[in-house]
Amino acid sequence: MKIEFSNEIKAAAKDLQVLLVEADIDNVPTSDGLWNEILDAEQAVRTRFPMEFVRHRPAIDATRNAYKKLGKEPNRYRPSAEALCRRAVKGMDLYRSLTVIDMINLVSLITGVSIGGFDADKIVGNILVLGVGAQGEPYEAIGRGELNISGLPVFRDSMGGIGTPTSDNERTKLEETTRRLIMTVNLYGEGEQTPEEIEKLIRRLLTDYAGSKNIVTSYWRAVE
C-alpha cells in the first residue's frame, strides 16, 4: 500500500507524517491481558491529565491545529484520541471489543495519536490518498451514521473515504473475520513519543495479542 497527500493537506499540515502498518492478524475477542493494559492506560490518563489539559497533549493539539487550518471546529468533531482520553478522565469505561480495535484504542490513550484501522481486503486499490472532505460528501462513520466530513482530513481509496482522525468508515471497518490489517498512524507533529517508539509499541501489541506475522511498516511525509 502507498500513501499520497493532496495539496490542501500539504499546505495545512507540513509536519504530518503517517506511519503505515500492514500485518496478518487474528482479530479475536480481547484477552484479559490486553484489557488489563487498557485499564492501566486509562488510569494513567486520569492521573496525568485534568480534563482541561487533555486537548493540550502534544499529539492531540497538533491534530486539532490541522483541523482548524482546514476550517473544521475540533470541539465539535474531536479527534478520536482526544475523545478516548476525555472518556478516561471522566471515568467512563471503554467498550471491550476485538483485539486490534482495542489495541488501537490503547495506543491512542498512551500517545494521544489518532489511528485508523482498516480491513485490507475491503480496501479498493493499492493507494490511499489523504485529502480533505468535501461539502456533502457521503461518509458513514462507525457507530455514528452519516458524518459531516467537510473540512476533515480523510483517507480515500478508489471508492471513497475510509478514515478520518475523528472516525473510520463502516465500509472498511475491522471485524472478527479480518485477516489482514492496515493501520494509519497520523503524526501531525511532535508528540510524547517518537515515531519509532510508537512503532515499537504497535509491533509488540500485534505480536503479543493478535498473533501477527508479516508486519511491514513504512513512513510517509506530507512534505519532504
Residue pairs with C-beta under 8 A, 6 or more apart in sequence:
1 20
1 22
1 120
1 123
1 126
1 127
1 128
1 182
2 126
2 127
2 128
2 220
3 18
3 20
3 127
3 128
3 129
3 130
3 184
3 220
4 127
4 128
4 129
4 130
5 16
5 129
5 130
5 131
5 220
5 222
6 129
6 130
6 131
6 132
8 70
8 131
8 132
9 16
9 130
9 131
9 132
9 153
9 222
10 222
10 223
11 69
12 66
12 69
12 70
12 132
13 66
13 69
13 153
13 188
13 222
14 222
14 223
15 62
15 188
15 189
15 190
15 222
15 223
16 66
16 186
16 187
16 188
16 189
16 221
16 222
16 223
17 187
17 195
17 219
17 220
17 221
17 222
18 130
18 184
18 185
18 186
18 187
18 219
18 220
18 221
19 183
19 184
19 185
19 187
19 195
19 198
19 199
19 202
19 217
19 218
19 219
20 182
20 183
20 184
20 185
20 217
20 218
20 219
20 220
21 181
21 182
21 183
21 185
21 199
21 202
21 206
21 215
21 216
21 217
22 120
22 180
22 181
22 182
22 183
22 214
22 215
22 216
22 217
23 180
23 181
23 183
23 206
23 210
23 212
23 213
23 214
23 215
23 216
24 179
24 180
24 181
24 212
24 213
24 214
25 99
25 100
25 178
25 179
25 180
25 181
25 206
25 210
25 211
25 212
26 99
26 179
26 210
26 211
26 212
27 98
27 99
27 100
27 101
27 174
27 175
27 176
27 177
27 178
27 179
27 181
27 210
28 98
28 99
28 176
28 210
29 96
29 97
29 98
29 99
29 176
30 96
30 97
30 98
30 99
30 102
30 209
31 99
31 209
33 208
33 209
34 99
34 102
34 103
34 106
34 205
34 208
34 209
35 96
35 102
37 106
38 94
38 102
38 105
38 106
38 109
41 88
41 106
41 109
41 110
42 88
42 93
42 94
42 109
44 109
44 110
45 54
45 85
45 88
45 89
45 109
46 88
46 89
46 91
49 57
49 85
49 89
50 89
51 86
51 89
51 90
54 60
54 82
54 85
54 86
54 89
55 61
55 64
55 74
55 82
57 81
57 82
57 85
57 112
57 191
57 192
58 112
58 189
58 190
58 191
58 192
59 81
59 111
59 112
59 113
59 114
59 187
59 188
59 189
59 191
59 192
60 79
60 81
60 82
60 85
60 112
61 189
62 188
62 189
62 190
62 191
63 74
63 79
63 81
63 82
63 113
63 114
63 165
63 186
63 188
64 74
64 79
64 82
65 188
65 189
66 153
66 188
67 73
67 74
67 77
67 79
67 151
67 152
67 153
67 165
68 74
70 132
70 151
70 152
70 153
71 151
72 150
72 151
72 152
74 82
77 148
77 152
77 166
78 86
78 166
79 114
79 165
79 166
80 108
80 114
80 115
80 165
80 166
80 167
81 108
81 109
81 111
81 112
81 113
81 114
81 115
81 165
82 112
82 114
84 94
84 105
84 108
84 109
85 108
85 109
85 112
87 94
88 94
88 109
94 102
94 105
96 102
98 174
98 175
98 176
99 209
99 210
100 117
100 174
100 178
100 181
100 206
100 210
101 117
101 174
103 202
103 205
103 206
103 209
103 210
104 115
104 117
104 183
106 205
107 113
107 115
107 185
107 198
107 201
107 202
107 205
108 114
108 115
110 193
110 201
111 191
111 192
111 193
111 198
111 201
112 191
112 192
113 185
113 186
113 187
113 191
113 198
114 165
114 166
114 186
115 183
115 184
115 185
115 186
116 155
116 162
116 163
116 164
116 165
116 168
116 183
116 184
116 186
117 168
117 174
117 181
117 182
117 183
118 162
118 163
118 168
118 172
118 173
118 174
118 181
118 182
118 183
118 184
119 172
119 173
119 174
119 175
119 178
119 180
119 181
119 182
120 180
120 181
120 182
121 178
121 179
121 180
122 171
122 172
122 173
123 157
123 162
123 172
123 182
124 157
124 158
124 159
125 157
125 158
127 157
127 158
128 155
128 156
128 157
128 162
128 184
129 155
129 156
130 153
130 154
130 155
130 156
130 222
131 153
131 154
131 156
132 151
132 152
132 153
132 154
133 139
133 148
133 149
133 150
133 151
133 152
133 153
133 154
133 161
133 164
134 149
134 150
135 150
136 150
137 149
137 150
137 154
137 160
137 161
138 146
138 160
139 146
139 147
139 148
139 149
139 154
139 160
139 161
139 164
139 169
140 146
140 147
140 169
140 170
140 171
141 147
141 166
141 167
141 168
141 169
141 170
142 167
142 168
142 169
142 170
142 173
143 167
144 167
147 164
147 166
147 167
149 161
149 164
149 166
152 164
152 165
152 166
153 164
153 165
153 186
154 161
154 163
154 164
155 161
155 162
155 163
155 164
155 184
156 162
157 172
159 171
160 171
161 169
162 168
162 169
162 171
162 172
163 169
163 172
163 184
165 186
174 181
181 206
181 210
181 212
183 202
185 195
185 198
185 199
185 202
187 195
187 198
191 198
193 201
195 219
199 217
203 215
203 217
206 212
206 215
207 215
